[in-house]
Amino acid sequence: MKVNVQDQRSCCPVATSLDIVGDKWTLLVIRDLLVGKQRFDEFLKSPEGIATNILSQRLRWLVENGLAQRTPDPKDGRKVTYSLTEQGEGLKIVLKAMADWGMNSLKNVQIHPDYASSVSAK
Amino acid sequence: MKVNVQDQRSCCPVATSLDIVGDKWTLLVIRDLLVGKQRFDEFLKSPEGIATNILSQRLRWLVENGLAQRTPDPKDGRKVTYSLTEQGEGLKIVLKAMADWGMNSLKNVQIHPDYASSVSAK
C-alpha cells in the first residue's frame, strides 16, 4: 500500500518525497529506526542530541504518514516502541545514498558504531 | 577536494550530510541544477514555486559550501549562472534514491518532463 500524500505542490517524485521526509530530524529518526532503535529514550541518546519536543513531533509525523508504527512495549505495557513500516524501510536507499555522499565528499566524517552495521553497509 | 564541514554535532556521515543538504529547498535547487537549469529565473519557474528570498539564500549556501559555482553569464555579463561542482554532482545518487522511493512508496507521483531525463534515469 502506498502512502497517500495530500496537498502537494508538485507531482515530481523528488519534491513529493521531500514533502514527507525533507527535514533533517525526520531523516535522523528514520536512521535510528533503521538500525533497530525502538524507544523514545534510545532516540534521545543519539549523538545529535534531538530535543524531546522535536522527537515527539517527528515520531507522530512518521506514524501519521504511514512510515512508522507505534506499538505497546512488550516489556512494559505503559511504554511504546516504534518500528518502520515497509514504506519506511524503503528509505534505507536514501539514507545509504546520503551516507555514501558524505563519506565521499565531506571532511571529518566517520561512522558511529551504532550505525556501522546498517546505514553504511552495501 | 572534500567539502569542509564546520561545527557539526555528529561525525555520522548521514548527520553530517544533512547538516549541508538536510533541507527541502536546498535539495530542490540541487535537483534543478542536476537537470541543467542555470539561471535564477529558471529556478523560480520550477513547479514548487520557491520564493525569491529562499532561492537567493539556498544558492548562496550551495556556493559557500562548495557544492555549486557562480559564474558570469556568457550571454549577458550583468547576469550570473550557477552550476554544480564535482561534490554537488555527487548528490545525484541522493536525489535518485529520493525519486525511486517516491515512485515506489507514495501515491500521486509523476515525473515532470523537465526532470524525466536526469533524476529519474537509471
gemmi code that builds the backbone of each chain (N, CA, C; Angstrom):
import gemmi

chains = {
    "A": [
        ("MET", (0.843, -1.190, 0.000), (0.000, 0.000, 0.000), (0.881, 1.244, 0.000)),
        ("LYS", (0.572, 2.168, -0.897), (1.383, 3.384, -0.969), (0.873, 4.447, 0.000)),
        ("VAL", (1.779, 5.295, 0.420), (1.441, 6.377, 1.338), (0.710, 7.477, 0.569)),
        ("ASN", (-0.393, 7.940, 1.121), (-1.168, 8.989, 0.480), (-0.566, 10.354, 0.804)),
        ("VAL", (-0.319, 11.144, -0.197), (0.269, 12.469, 0.020), (-0.787, 13.512, -0.310)),
        ("GLN", (-1.071, 14.369, 0.634), (-2.109, 15.377, 0.423), (-1.487, 16.756, 0.229)),
        ("ASP", (-2.181, 17.560, -0.539), (-1.840, 18.978, -0.661), (-0.441, 19.222, -1.195)),
        ("GLN", (0.075, 18.314, -2.030), (1.416, 18.581, -2.523), (1.378, 19.652, -3.618)),
        ("ARG", (2.456, 20.406, -3.695), (2.534, 21.480, -4.683), (3.021, 20.967, -6.025)),
        ("SER", (3.658, 19.798, -6.037), (4.300, 19.287, -7.238), (4.088, 17.790, -7.272)),
        ("CYS", (4.029, 17.205, -8.470), (3.941, 15.750, -8.599), (5.309, 15.123, -8.824)),
        ("CYS", (6.369, 15.918, -8.855), (7.724, 15.385, -9.027), (8.036, 14.422, -7.881)),
        ("PRO", (8.573, 13.233, -8.194), (8.828, 12.282, -7.109), (9.833, 12.793, -6.078)),
        ("VAL", (10.786, 13.610, -6.499), (11.734, 14.169, -5.524), (10.994, 15.144, -4.600)),
        ("ALA", (10.215, 16.045, -5.182), (9.512, 17.050, -4.374), (8.486, 16.398, -3.456)),
        ("THR", (7.796, 15.387, -3.960), (6.783, 14.721, -3.141), (7.447, 13.974, -1.987)),
        ("SER", (8.563, 13.317, -2.263), (9.303, 12.656, -1.179), (9.757, 13.672, -0.140)),
        ("LEU", (10.229, 14.819, -0.612), (10.732, 15.837, 0.316), (9.604, 16.456, 1.146)),
        ("ASP", (8.367, 16.442, 0.624), (7.244, 16.902, 1.443), (7.064, 16.010, 2.679)),
        ("ILE", (7.475, 14.759, 2.559), (7.314, 13.808, 3.675), (8.595, 13.723, 4.516)),
        ("VAL", (9.743, 13.645, 3.864), (10.991, 13.391, 4.602), (12.076, 14.430, 4.294)),
        ("GLY", (11.678, 15.632, 3.911), (12.660, 16.663, 3.577), (13.055, 17.502, 4.778)),
        ("ASP", (13.412, 16.841, 5.839), (13.742, 17.519, 7.087), (14.819, 16.717, 7.791)),
        ("LYS", (15.836, 17.405, 8.256), (16.976, 16.728, 8.880), (16.578, 15.792, 10.030)),
        ("TRP", (15.759, 16.300, 10.944), (15.446, 15.496, 12.135), (14.591, 14.280, 11.784)),
        ("THR", (13.698, 14.438, 10.836), (12.888, 13.290, 10.390), (13.810, 12.189, 9.864)),
        ("LEU", (14.781, 12.571, 9.053), (15.681, 11.569, 8.465), (16.612, 10.956, 9.518)),
        ("LEU", (16.977, 11.735, 10.545), (17.826, 11.159, 11.598), (17.044, 10.149, 12.450)),
        ("VAL", (15.752, 10.419, 12.676), (14.935, 9.440, 13.410), (14.767, 8.171, 12.565)),
        ("ILE", (14.579, 8.344, 11.261), (14.483, 7.171, 10.377), (15.799, 6.386, 10.398)),
        ("ARG", (16.913, 7.096, 10.390), (18.218, 6.411, 10.505), (18.250, 5.540, 11.768)),
        ("ASP", (17.819, 6.116, 12.893), (17.835, 5.368, 14.152), (16.914, 4.151, 14.091)),
        ("LEU", (15.734, 4.325, 13.496), (14.805, 3.190, 13.351), (15.415, 2.107, 12.456)),
        ("LEU", (16.152, 2.521, 11.430), (16.768, 1.550, 10.515), (17.810, 0.677, 11.218)),
        ("VAL", (18.483, 1.222, 12.233), (19.484, 0.417, 12.951), (18.872, -0.305, 14.148)),
        ("GLY", (17.543, -0.228, 14.292), (16.874, -1.036, 15.313), (16.549, -0.333, 16.610)),
        ("LYS", (16.813, 0.968, 16.689), (16.382, 1.703, 17.892), (14.857, 1.751, 17.888)),
        ("GLN", (14.254, 1.590, 19.082), (12.789, 1.444, 19.157), (12.116, 2.371, 20.158)),
        ("ARG", (12.877, 2.811, 21.176), (12.235, 3.525, 22.278), (12.632, 4.992, 22.300)),
        ("PHE", (11.734, 5.790, 22.830), (11.932, 7.234, 22.903), (13.304, 7.580, 23.503)),
        ("ASP", (13.664, 6.929, 24.606), (14.938, 7.288, 25.249), (16.143, 6.844, 24.428)),
        ("GLU", (15.980, 5.833, 23.587), (17.085, 5.445, 22.698), (17.336, 6.530, 21.635)),
        ("PHE", (16.251, 7.077, 21.079), (16.409, 8.151, 20.075), (17.055, 9.387, 20.720)),
        ("LEU", (16.637, 9.655, 21.964), (17.170, 10.839, 22.660), (18.672, 10.754, 22.861)),
        ("LYS", (19.197, 9.529, 23.000), (20.628, 9.348, 23.283), (21.506, 9.447, 22.041)),
        ("SER", (20.908, 9.570, 20.855), (21.708, 9.640, 19.627), (22.624, 10.868, 19.652)),
        ("PRO", (23.763, 10.781, 18.956), (24.803, 11.799, 19.151), (24.411, 13.221, 18.752)),
        ("GLU", (23.352, 13.380, 17.953), (22.979, 14.738, 17.518), (22.200, 15.501, 18.576)),
        ("GLY", (21.727, 14.802, 19.635), (21.043, 15.496, 20.726), (19.712, 16.116, 20.324)),
        ("ILE", (18.819, 15.312, 19.773), (17.492, 15.820, 19.388), (16.716, 16.245, 20.642)),
        ("ALA", (15.982, 17.341, 20.541), (15.172, 17.828, 21.664), (13.912, 16.965, 21.793)),
        ("THR", (13.401, 16.826, 23.015), (12.256, 15.929, 23.243), (11.021, 16.368, 22.448)),
        ("ASN", (10.766, 17.670, 22.363), (9.565, 18.110, 21.640), (9.702, 17.856, 20.135)),
        ("ILE", (10.915, 18.017, 19.604), (11.129, 17.735, 18.176), (10.993, 16.233, 17.927)),
        ("LEU", (11.556, 15.434, 18.815), (11.456, 13.981, 18.659), (9.990, 13.531, 18.692)),
        ("SER", (9.223, 14.029, 19.661), (7.791, 13.669, 19.744), (7.071, 14.022, 18.450)),
        ("GLN", (7.351, 15.227, 17.955), (6.654, 15.692, 16.759), (7.027, 14.830, 15.549)),
        ("ARG", (8.312, 14.518, 15.408), (8.746, 13.747, 14.250), (8.223, 12.300, 14.304)),
        ("LEU", (8.182, 11.699, 15.496), (7.632, 10.337, 15.605), (6.148, 10.335, 15.241)),
        ("ARG", (5.422, 11.331, 15.713), (3.992, 11.427, 15.388), (3.812, 11.595, 13.875)),
        ("TRP", (4.635, 12.426, 13.278), (4.594, 12.661, 11.827), (4.826, 11.364, 11.048)),
        ("LEU", (5.833, 10.582, 11.482), (6.146, 9.326, 10.777), (4.993, 8.332, 10.896)),
        ("VAL", (4.360, 8.284, 12.074), (3.224, 7.365, 12.263), (2.032, 7.844, 11.426)),
        ("GLU", (1.746, 9.139, 11.479), (0.603, 9.690, 10.727), (0.751, 9.486, 9.221)),
        ("ASN", (1.992, 9.476, 8.737), (2.233, 9.333, 7.303), (2.533, 7.894, 6.879)),
        ("GLY", (2.341, 6.957, 7.796), (2.451, 5.546, 7.424), (3.865, 5.044, 7.252)),
        ("LEU", (4.854, 5.771, 7.793), (6.243, 5.308, 7.658), (6.727, 4.551, 8.891)),
        ("ALA", (6.039, 4.742, 10.019), (6.409, 4.037, 11.253), (5.137, 3.600, 11.955)),
        ("GLN", (5.302, 2.613, 12.835), (4.164, 2.181, 13.640), (4.532, 2.235, 15.123)),
        ("ARG", (3.516, 2.447, 15.921), (3.676, 2.645, 17.365), (2.962, 1.475, 18.036)),
        ("THR", (3.689, 0.698, 18.832), (3.062, -0.463, 19.482), (3.441, -0.497, 20.960)),
        ("PRO", (2.584, -1.086, 21.817), (2.936, -1.174, 23.238), (4.211, -1.993, 23.407)),
        ("ASP", (5.046, -1.546, 24.317), (6.304, -2.246, 24.595), (5.978, -3.565, 25.310)),
        ("PRO", (6.399, -4.715, 24.726), (6.059, -5.992, 25.373), (6.669, -6.144, 26.770)),
        ("LYS", (7.750, -5.383, 27.036), (8.410, -5.496, 28.348), (7.782, -4.587, 29.398)),
        ("ASP", (7.023, -3.583, 28.935), (6.424, -2.621, 29.875), (5.227, -1.978, 29.174)),
        ("GLY", (4.039, -2.458, 29.496), (2.824, -2.053, 28.791), (2.523, -0.565, 28.866)),
        ("ARG", (3.169, 0.146, 29.794), (2.921, 1.597, 29.886), (3.738, 2.370, 28.851)),
        ("LYS", (4.710, 1.673, 28.265), (5.578, 2.346, 27.283), (5.243, 1.871, 25.875)),
        ("VAL", (5.794, 2.545, 24.887), (5.571, 2.144, 23.496), (6.915, 1.989, 22.779)),
        ("THR", (6.865, 1.215, 21.716), (8.034, 1.118, 20.843), (7.623, 1.560, 19.441)),
        ("TYR", (8.621, 1.942, 18.675), (8.393, 2.381, 17.294), (9.190, 1.486, 16.349)),
        ("SER", (8.625, 1.227, 15.203), (9.350, 0.495, 14.160), (8.880, 0.997, 12.802)),
        ("LEU", (9.704, 0.762, 11.790), (9.366, 1.234, 10.443), (8.358, 0.301, 9.779)),
        ("THR", (7.461, 0.863, 8.996), (6.616, 0.072, 8.109), (7.436, -0.294, 6.875)),
        ("GLU", (6.821, -1.045, 5.977), (7.504, -1.388, 4.725), (7.902, -0.115, 3.965)),
        ("GLN", (6.992, 0.871, 3.943), (7.288, 2.135, 3.242), (8.459, 2.857, 3.907)),
        ("GLY", (8.494, 2.835, 5.228), (9.601, 3.469, 5.941), (10.914, 2.756, 5.696)),
        ("GLU", (10.873, 1.427, 5.714), (12.091, 0.633, 5.436), (12.669, 0.982, 4.066)),
        ("GLY", (11.786, 1.332, 3.134), (12.230, 1.668, 1.792), (13.162, 2.868, 1.748)),
        ("LEU", (13.150, 3.675, 2.809), (14.025, 4.860, 2.846), (15.488, 4.502, 3.082)),
        ("LYS", (15.760, 3.229, 3.318), (17.156, 2.824, 3.507), (18.028, 3.247, 2.323)),
        ("ILE", (17.471, 3.181, 1.107), (18.281, 3.572, -0.065), (18.638, 5.062, -0.024)),
        ("VAL", (17.741, 5.871, 0.534), (18.012, 7.309, 0.628), (19.109, 7.570, 1.668)),
        ("LEU", (18.982, 6.936, 2.826), (19.981, 7.134, 3.888), (21.342, 6.591, 3.464)),
        ("LYS", (21.318, 5.468, 2.755), (22.571, 4.889, 2.261), (23.244, 5.853, 1.268)),
        ("ALA", (22.439, 6.461, 0.396), (22.985, 7.422, -0.569), (23.557, 8.642, 0.148)),
        ("MET", (22.837, 9.116, 1.181), (23.336, 10.252, 1.987), (24.674, 9.903, 2.637)),
        ("ALA", (24.749, 8.700, 3.211), (25.977, 8.284, 3.887), (27.126, 8.166, 2.883)),
        ("ASP", (26.848, 7.570, 1.739), (27.891, 7.417, 0.715), (28.393, 8.779, 0.247)),
        ("TRP", (27.469, 9.703, 0.022), (27.879, 11.035, -0.422), (28.727, 11.718, 0.658)),
        ("GLY", (28.292, 11.616, 1.906), (29.055, 12.237, 2.997), (30.459, 11.662, 3.096)),
        ("MET", (30.549, 10.330, 2.981), (31.866, 9.687, 3.082), (32.780, 10.118, 1.924)),
        ("ASN", (32.190, 10.290, 0.746), (32.988, 10.623, -0.442), (33.301, 12.104, -0.567)),
        ("SER", (32.443, 12.960, -0.047), (32.538, 14.386, -0.393), (32.820, 15.323, 0.779)),
        ("LEU", (32.654, 14.870, 2.001), (32.817, 15.776, 3.150), (34.003, 15.346, 4.007)),
        ("LYS", (34.627, 16.345, 4.617), (35.722, 16.064, 5.549), (35.158, 15.746, 6.938)),
        ("ASN", (35.988, 15.180, 7.783), (35.659, 14.960, 9.191), (34.446, 14.064, 9.399)),
        ("VAL", (34.314, 13.072, 8.560), (33.182, 12.148, 8.666), (33.697, 10.805, 9.156)),
        ("GLN", (33.001, 10.223, 10.110), (33.321, 8.848, 10.483), (32.056, 8.160, 10.961)),
        ("ILE", (32.047, 6.845, 10.856), (30.827, 6.097, 11.167), (30.779, 5.786, 12.656)),
        ("HIS", (29.715, 6.214, 13.302), (29.472, 5.907, 14.705), (29.195, 4.405, 14.829)),
        ("PRO", (29.695, 3.745, 15.877), (29.491, 2.287, 15.983), (28.024, 1.867, 15.932)),
        ("ASP", (27.124, 2.699, 16.439), (25.691, 2.351, 16.427), (25.175, 2.127, 15.007)),
        ("TYR", (25.804, 2.781, 14.023), (25.239, 2.802, 12.678), (26.072, 2.029, 11.654)),
        ("ALA", (27.205, 1.490, 12.116), (28.139, 0.872, 11.177), (27.514, -0.304, 10.433)),
        ("SER", (26.697, -1.089, 11.117), (26.213, -2.342, 10.534), (25.139, -2.124, 9.475)),
        ("SER", (24.402, -1.037, 9.593), (23.228, -0.910, 8.734), (23.355, 0.178, 7.684)),
        ("VAL", (23.414, 1.413, 8.131), (23.320, 2.521, 7.186), (24.489, 2.519, 6.209)),
        ("SER", (25.668, 2.164, 6.698), (26.834, 2.262, 5.824), (27.090, 0.978, 5.054)),
        ("ALA", (26.334, -0.081, 5.351), (26.581, -1.359, 4.678), (26.151, -1.306, 3.221)),
        ("LYS", (26.878, -2.026, 2.389), (26.494, -2.121, 0.969), (25.253, -3.001, 0.845)),
    ],
    "B": [
        ("MET", (38.805, 17.348, -3.967), (38.844, 18.081, -2.697), (37.514, 17.896, -1.972)),
        ("LYS", (37.599, 17.574, -0.711), (36.360, 17.366, 0.038), (35.873, 18.681, 0.648)),
        ("VAL", (34.570, 18.749, 0.849), (33.962, 19.937, 1.450), (34.240, 19.939, 2.945)),
        ("ASN", (34.659, 21.069, 3.478), (34.944, 21.184, 4.894), (33.656, 21.463, 5.656)),
        ("VAL", (33.409, 20.698, 6.689), (32.190, 20.873, 7.475), (32.575, 21.407, 8.846)),
        ("GLN", (31.998, 22.526, 9.188), (32.353, 23.148, 10.467), (31.228, 22.970, 11.479)),
        ("ASP", (31.623, 22.901, 12.739), (30.657, 22.942, 13.842), (29.632, 21.819, 13.812)),
        ("GLN", (30.001, 20.671, 13.245), (28.987, 19.621, 13.238), (28.838, 19.007, 14.628)),
        ("ARG", (27.620, 18.542, 14.934), (27.359, 17.945, 16.229), (27.698, 16.467, 16.252)),
        ("SER", (27.803, 15.850, 15.078), (27.976, 14.409, 14.975), (28.933, 14.138, 13.835)),
        ("CYS", (29.694, 13.029, 13.925), (30.559, 12.632, 12.808), (29.890, 11.602, 11.916)),
        ("CYS", (28.656, 11.220, 12.220), (27.931, 10.252, 11.388), (27.797, 10.812, 9.979)),
        ("PRO", (28.104, 9.996, 8.951), (28.025, 10.542, 7.584), (26.623, 11.004, 7.198)),
        ("VAL", (25.588, 10.346, 7.718), (24.224, 10.795, 7.416), (23.977, 12.161, 8.047)),
        ("ALA", (24.314, 12.286, 9.323), (24.066, 13.552, 10.028), (24.886, 14.685, 9.431)),
        ("THR", (26.136, 14.395, 9.071), (26.992, 15.435, 8.503), (26.466, 15.874, 7.139)),
        ("SER", (26.021, 14.909, 6.325), (25.411, 15.269, 5.037), (24.171, 16.127, 5.251)),
        ("LEU", (23.369, 15.764, 6.243), (22.125, 16.509, 6.491), (22.399, 17.921, 7.006)),
        ("ASP", (23.559, 18.124, 7.660), (23.920, 19.487, 8.063), (24.093, 20.388, 6.832)),
        ("ILE", (24.459, 19.789, 5.712), (24.688, 20.560, 4.481), (23.447, 20.574, 3.592)),
        ("VAL", (22.815, 19.419, 3.429), (21.714, 19.323, 2.453), (20.433, 18.750, 3.067)),
        ("GLY", (20.249, 18.927, 4.370), (19.065, 18.379, 5.028), (17.906, 19.354, 5.036)),
        ("ASP", (17.610, 19.893, 3.900), (16.566, 20.908, 3.787), (15.898, 20.738, 2.435)),
        ("LYS", (14.578, 20.759, 2.435), (13.815, 20.515, 1.209), (14.207, 21.445, 0.060)),
        ("TRP", (14.289, 22.760, 0.343), (14.524, 23.706, -0.750), (15.944, 23.582, -1.304)),
        ("THR", (16.896, 23.307, -0.420), (18.269, 23.083, -0.892), (18.304, 21.920, -1.878)),
        ("LEU", (17.628, 20.836, -1.539), (17.641, 19.657, -2.408), (16.869, 19.895, -3.704)),
        ("LEU", (15.820, 20.729, -3.657), (15.095, 21.025, -4.898), (15.935, 21.894, -5.842)),
        ("VAL", (16.728, 22.811, -5.286), (17.619, 23.610, -6.141), (18.694, 22.694, -6.743)),
        ("ILE", (19.200, 21.768, -5.948), (20.191, 20.818, -6.481), (19.566, 19.967, -7.592)),
        ("ARG", (18.333, 19.531, -7.391), (17.618, 18.793, -8.458), (17.597, 19.619, -9.744)),
        ("ASP", (17.256, 20.914, -9.633), (17.201, 21.766, -10.826), (18.574, 21.915, -11.476)),
        ("LEU", (19.614, 22.075, -10.665), (20.975, 22.174, -11.212), (21.364, 20.863, -11.911)),
        ("LEU", (20.937, 19.736, -11.356), (21.271, 18.432, -11.959), (20.667, 18.267, -13.345)),
        ("VAL", (19.506, 18.886, -13.578), (18.899, 18.759, -14.918), (19.339, 19.890, -15.845)),
        ("GLY", (20.277, 20.724, -15.395), (20.869, 21.714, -16.283), (20.303, 23.119, -16.173)),
        ("LYS", (19.395, 23.360, -15.234), (18.938, 24.732, -15.041), (20.110, 25.537, -14.466)),
        ("GLN", (20.242, 26.793, -14.914), (21.434, 27.575, -14.562), (21.123, 28.961, -14.023)),
        ("ARG", (19.974, 29.521, -14.372), (19.715, 30.925, -14.069), (18.634, 31.064, -13.007)),
        ("PHE", (18.756, 32.163, -12.277), (17.827, 32.453, -11.187), (16.373, 32.308, -11.641)),
        ("ASP", (16.048, 32.882, -12.812), (14.640, 32.834, -13.239), (14.209, 31.433, -13.660)),
        ("GLU", (15.158, 30.579, -14.035), (14.791, 29.181, -14.339), (14.410, 28.433, -13.056)),
        ("PHE", (15.160, 28.667, -11.987), (14.823, 28.014, -10.707), (13.462, 28.503, -10.199)),
        ("LEU", (13.213, 29.795, -10.387), (11.941, 30.370, -9.924), (10.733, 29.741, -10.604)),
        ("LYS", (10.931, 29.292, -11.855), (9.802, 28.739, -12.624), (9.503, 27.282, -12.279)),
        ("SER", (10.295, 26.659, -11.434), (10.059, 25.245, -11.103), (8.701, 25.083, -10.431)),
        ("PRO", (8.100, 23.886, -10.580), (6.692, 23.743, -10.191), (6.403, 23.955, -8.708)),
        ("GLU", (7.423, 23.888, -7.849), (7.153, 24.038, -6.412), (7.005, 25.491, -5.980)),
        ("GLY", (7.386, 26.442, -6.866), (7.176, 27.854, -6.553), (8.034, 28.370, -5.404)),
        ("ILE", (9.331, 28.185, -5.493), (10.242, 28.680, -4.446), (10.187, 30.209, -4.397)),
        ("ALA", (10.238, 30.773, -3.203), (10.238, 32.231, -3.029), (11.623, 32.788, -3.360)),
        ("THR", (11.671, 34.022, -3.849), (12.954, 34.592, -4.288), (13.969, 34.672, -3.142)),
        ("ASN", (13.519, 35.051, -1.954), (14.485, 35.167, -0.845), (15.028, 33.804, -0.435)),
        ("ILE", (14.191, 32.777, -0.472), (14.660, 31.423, -0.134), (15.619, 30.927, -1.214)),
        ("LEU", (15.297, 31.187, -2.473), (16.183, 30.777, -3.560), (17.547, 31.461, -3.451)),
        ("SER", (17.550, 32.774, -3.200), (18.830, 33.501, -3.034), (19.660, 32.891, -1.916)),
        ("GLN", (18.995, 32.617, -0.795), (19.718, 32.097, 0.366), (20.289, 30.719, 0.078)),
        ("ARG", (19.492, 29.860, -0.574), (19.954, 28.491, -0.835), (21.086, 28.472, -1.874)),
        ("LEU", (21.016, 29.340, -2.893), (22.114, 29.408, -3.874), (23.402, 29.876, -3.194)),
        ("ARG", (23.288, 30.875, -2.328), (24.468, 31.370, -1.600), (25.050, 30.253, -0.733)),
        ("TRP", (24.180, 29.512, -0.059), (24.596, 28.400, 0.805), (25.357, 27.340, -0.001)),
        ("LEU", (24.827, 26.998, -1.174), (25.469, 25.975, -2.010), (26.847, 26.435, -2.483)),
        ("VAL", (26.957, 27.713, -2.846), (28.253, 28.248, -3.285), (29.226, 28.284, -2.107)),
        ("GLU", (28.773, 28.780, -0.965), (29.643, 28.882, 0.221), (30.152, 27.517, 0.670)),
        ("ASN", (29.338, 26.478, 0.456), (29.725, 25.145, 0.901), (30.381, 24.305, -0.191)),
        ("GLY", (30.695, 24.937, -1.303), (31.469, 24.247, -2.337), (30.682, 23.249, -3.172)),
        ("LEU", (29.355, 23.345, -3.156), (28.554, 22.413, -3.950), (28.140, 23.012, -5.299)),
        ("ALA", (28.180, 24.328, -5.398), (27.835, 24.989, -6.667), (28.814, 26.130, -6.907)),
        ("GLN", (28.888, 26.543, -8.160), (29.731, 27.692, -8.504), (28.893, 28.725, -9.255)),
        ("ARG", (29.288, 29.963, -9.095), (28.572, 31.118, -9.643), (29.496, 31.770, -10.649)),
        ("THR", (29.060, 31.866, -11.909), (29.926, 32.454, -12.941), (29.134, 33.467, -13.759)),
        ("PRO", (29.823, 34.466, -14.322), (29.100, 35.429, -15.159), (28.463, 34.713, -16.349)),
        ("ASP", (27.257, 35.127, -16.674), (26.536, 34.548, -17.812), (27.223, 34.996, -19.109)),
        ("PRO", (27.719, 34.038, -19.940), (28.407, 34.445, -21.166), (27.518, 35.240, -22.127)),
        ("LYS", (26.190, 35.061, -21.998), (25.275, 35.780, -22.902), (24.944, 37.184, -22.412)),
        ("ASP", (25.158, 37.438, -21.132), (24.816, 38.742, -20.554), (25.664, 38.935, -19.294)),
        ("GLY", (26.740, 39.705, -19.432), (27.719, 39.859, -18.355), (27.155, 40.428, -17.061)),
        ("ARG", (25.946, 41.033, -17.114), (25.357, 41.563, -15.877), (24.665, 40.473, -15.057)),
        ("LYS", (24.478, 39.308, -15.698), (23.795, 38.206, -15.008), (24.788, 37.107, -14.652)),
        ("VAL", (24.340, 36.171, -13.832), (25.215, 35.058, -13.450), (24.504, 33.735, -13.726)),
        ("THR", (25.305, 32.694, -13.866), (24.744, 31.346, -13.961), (25.323, 30.509, -12.823)),
        ("TYR", (24.620, 29.467, -12.509), (25.041, 28.543, -11.448), (25.205, 27.149, -12.036)),
        ("SER", (26.195, 26.426, -11.519), (26.365, 25.021, -11.908), (26.938, 24.264, -10.725)),
        ("LEU", (26.770, 22.953, -10.741), (27.260, 22.135, -9.634), (28.758, 21.892, -9.760)),
        ("THR", (29.434, 21.853, -8.634), (30.818, 21.384, -8.597), (30.800, 19.849, -8.621)),
        ("GLU", (31.968, 19.248, -8.614), (32.039, 17.783, -8.574), (31.346, 17.249, -7.312)),
        ("GLN", (31.546, 17.938, -6.194), (30.903, 17.497, -4.938), (29.386, 17.605, -5.038)),
        ("GLY", (28.927, 18.673, -5.657), (27.485, 18.833, -5.832), (26.901, 17.794, -6.773)),
        ("GLU", (27.624, 17.512, -7.855), (27.175, 16.476, -8.800), (27.012, 15.121, -8.106)),
        ("GLY", (27.847, 14.905, -7.083), (27.776, 13.633, -6.356), (26.441, 13.409, -5.675)),
        ("LEU", (25.673, 14.469, -5.481), (24.363, 14.333, -4.831), (23.317, 13.688, -5.737)),
        ("LYS", (23.684, 13.444, -6.976), (22.734, 12.783, -7.882), (22.251, 11.454, -7.296)),
        ("ILE", (23.137, 10.724, -6.613), (22.704, 9.431, -6.038), (21.651, 9.625, -4.962)),
        ("VAL", (21.735, 10.745, -4.233), (20.744, 11.018, -3.185), (19.395, 11.367, -3.814)),
        ("LEU", (19.410, 12.227, -4.818), (18.163, 12.634, -5.485), (17.532, 11.445, -6.205)),
        ("LYS", (18.365, 10.622, -6.807), (17.869, 9.421, -7.487), (17.187, 8.492, -6.478)),
        ("ALA", (17.794, 8.329, -5.309), (17.204, 7.470, -4.269), (15.878, 8.060, -3.791)),
        ("MET", (15.834, 9.381, -3.619), (14.582, 10.056, -3.220), (13.495, 9.817, -4.268)),
        ("ALA", (13.854, 9.961, -5.543), (12.878, 9.777, -6.622), (12.385, 8.335, -6.651)),
        ("ASP", (13.317, 7.396, -6.520), (12.928, 5.977, -6.547), (11.985, 5.659, -5.385)),
        ("TRP", (12.309, 6.161, -4.215), (11.443, 5.900, -3.055), (10.060, 6.516, -3.275)),
        ("GLY", (10.032, 7.733, -3.768), (8.747, 8.386, -4.020), (7.906, 7.610, -5.028)),
        ("MET", (8.551, 7.157, -6.092), (7.825, 6.400, -7.116), (7.292, 5.084, -6.563)),
        ("ASN", (8.062, 4.458, -5.677), (7.669, 3.145, -5.151), (6.690, 3.227, -3.982)),
        ("SER", (6.759, 4.300, -3.207), (6.058, 4.296, -1.914), (4.958, 5.337, -1.766)),
        ("LEU", (4.897, 6.321, -2.637), (3.913, 7.386, -2.465), (2.900, 7.381, -3.606)),
        ("LYS", (1.694, 7.785, -3.276), (0.655, 7.929, -4.299), (0.783, 9.283, -4.990)),
        ("ASN", (0.120, 9.427, -6.127), (0.004, 10.711, -6.828), (1.353, 11.290, -7.233)),
        ("VAL", (2.267, 10.431, -7.621), (3.597, 10.879, -8.040), (3.729, 10.699, -9.545)),
        ("GLN", (4.240, 11.695, -10.206), (4.567, 11.528, -11.618), (5.751, 12.413, -11.970)),
        ("ILE", (6.480, 12.030, -12.997), (7.710, 12.739, -13.338), (7.389, 13.915, -14.253)),
        ("HIS", (7.777, 15.090, -13.832), (7.635, 16.300, -14.646), (8.587, 16.187, -15.842)),
        ("PRO", (8.159, 16.625, -17.033), (9.038, 16.480, -18.213), (10.424, 17.106, -18.028)),
        ("ASP", (10.530, 18.187, -17.260), (11.831, 18.833, -17.041), (12.842, 17.881, -16.415)),
        ("TYR", (12.348, 16.904, -15.641), (13.243, 16.092, -14.830), (13.337, 14.641, -15.297)),
        ("ALA", (12.568, 14.315, -16.334), (12.470, 12.908, -16.740), (13.818, 12.342, -17.159)),
        ("SER", (14.616, 13.153, -17.839), (15.842, 12.612, -18.427), (16.939, 12.356, -17.402)),
        ("SER", (16.921, 13.084, -16.316), (18.079, 13.005, -15.419), (17.784, 12.330, -14.095)),
        ("VAL", (16.946, 12.954, -13.292), (16.781, 12.475, -11.927), (16.192, 11.076, -11.892)),
        ("SER", (15.277, 10.791, -12.800), (14.597, 9.504, -12.738), (15.302, 8.425, -13.541)),
        ("ALA", (16.344, 8.805, -14.270), (17.023, 7.806, -15.114), (17.837, 6.843, -14.281)),
        ("LYS", (17.907, 5.586, -14.719), (18.747, 4.591, -14.046), (20.201, 4.911, -14.309)),
    ],
}
model = gemmi.Model(1)
for chain_id, residues in chains.items():
    chain = gemmi.Chain(chain_id)
    for i, (resn, *xyz) in enumerate(residues, 1):
        res = gemmi.Residue()
        res.name, res.seqid = resn, gemmi.SeqId(i, " ")
        for name, pos in zip(("N", "CA", "C"), xyz):
            atom = gemmi.Atom()
            atom.name, atom.element = name, gemmi.Element(name[0])
            atom.pos, atom.b_iso = gemmi.Position(*pos), 0.0
            res.add_atom(atom)
        chain.add_residue(res)
    model.add_chain(chain)
structure = gemmi.Structure()
structure.add_model(model)
structure.setup_entities()
